């Protein structure tokens, strides 16, 4: 009986370790290009705040970004094209994003007034 319990524990432990390895493979950071508008707008997340407006490569509609882009020193009045990396956040709070954006490089920074529909 003890052997059966030990074998069961070993098999379950190996399964859990394998699952941890699989999760790490899936969480590779994903790089993307985005356009960030020349001004921030009022938006509502947990409360009223300022949000970036952004478009991913090839999109026409602006979307709200409710968080900062790590590494970006944003200056209003400039439209940015950025290469950013999306990283998963392990165990985020219920009201927080599950991904963060990290600046890899500024592709362009142009003084202009973004046309926001």
C-alpha positions in Angstrom: 0.0 0.0 0.0 2.8 2.4 0.9 4.5 1.7 -2.5 1.2 2.6 -4.3 1.0 5.9 -2.4 4.7 6.8 -3.1 4.2 5.9 -6.8 1.1 8.1 -7.0 2.9 11.0 -5.4 5.8 10.7 -7.7 3.6 10.6 -10.8 1.6 13.6 -9.7 4.8 15.6 -8.9 6.2 14.8 -12.4 2.9 16.0 -14.0 3.0 19.3 -12.1 6.6 19.9 -13.0 5.9 19.2 -16.7 2.9 21.6 -16.6 5.2 24.4 -15.2 7.6 23.9 -18.1 4.8 24.1 -20.6 3.5 27.4 -19.2 7.0 29.0 -19.5 7.2 28.1 -23.2 3.9 29.7 -23.9 4.7 33.0 -22.1 7.4 34.1 -24.6 7.3 37.9 -24.9 5.6 39.0 -28.2 7.0 42.0 -30.1 4.7 44.3 -32.0 4.7 47.7 -33.7 2.2 50.4 -32.5 1.4 54.0 -33.3 0.8 56.2 -30.2 -1.3 59.3 -30.7 0.1 62.8 -30.0 -2.2 63.4 -27.0 -3.7 61.4 -24.2 -7.4 61.4 -23.6 -9.7 61.1 -20.5 -10.8 57.5 -20.0 -12.3 55.4 -17.2 -10.6 52.3 -15.9 -10.8 51.8 -12.1 -11.4 55.6 -12.0 -11.0 58.6 -14.2 -7.5 58.7 -15.7 -5.5 59.7 -18.8 -5.0 57.0 -21.5 -2.9 56.6 -24.5 -4.6 56.2 -27.9 -2.8 53.6 -30.0 -3.2 51.6 -33.2 -1.4 48.4 -34.0 0.3 48.0 -37.4 -2.3 48.0 -40.2 -5.3 49.1 -38.1 -7.3 52.3 -38.7 -9.2 52.7 -35.4 -7.6 54.1 -32.3 -7.8 52.0 -29.1 -7.4 53.0 -25.4 -4.3 51.9 -23.6 -5.0 52.1 -19.9 -1.4 51.7 -18.7 2.0 53.2 -19.3 4.6 51.8 -21.7 7.6 51.0 -19.6 10.7 52.9 -20.8 8.8 55.5 -22.8 9.2 59.2 -21.8 6.1 60.4 -23.5 5.9 64.0 -24.8 2.5 65.4 -25.8 2.4 66.8 -29.3 4.5 64.0 -30.8 3.1 60.9 -32.6 5.2 57.9 -32.0 5.8 54.7 -33.9 7.1 52.2 -31.3 8.4 48.7 -31.2 7.1 47.2 -28.0 7.3 43.8 -26.3 4.2 42.4 -24.6 5.0 40.5 -21.4 2.6 38.4 -19.3 2.2 39.5 -15.7 2.0 36.5 -13.4 -0.9 36.6 -11.0 -2.1 40.2 -11.6 -4.7 41.7 -9.3 -8.3 41.3 -10.5 -8.6 45.0 -11.6 -5.1 45.2 -13.3 -4.0 44.2 -16.8 -2.5 40.8 -17.4 0.1 42.1 -19.8 2.6 44.9 -19.7 4.1 46.8 -22.6 7.9 47.4 -22.6 9.6 49.7 -25.1 12.1 48.0 -27.3 12.8 51.1 -29.5 11.3 54.3 -30.9 11.0 53.8 -34.6 9.9 57.4 -35.2 8.8 60.5 -33.2 7.1 63.1 -35.3 5.7 66.5 -34.1 2.1 66.4 -35.3 -1.5 66.5 -34.2 -2.9 63.0 -34.5 -6.2 62.8 -36.3 -8.5 61.1 -33.7 -11.9 60.1 -34.9 
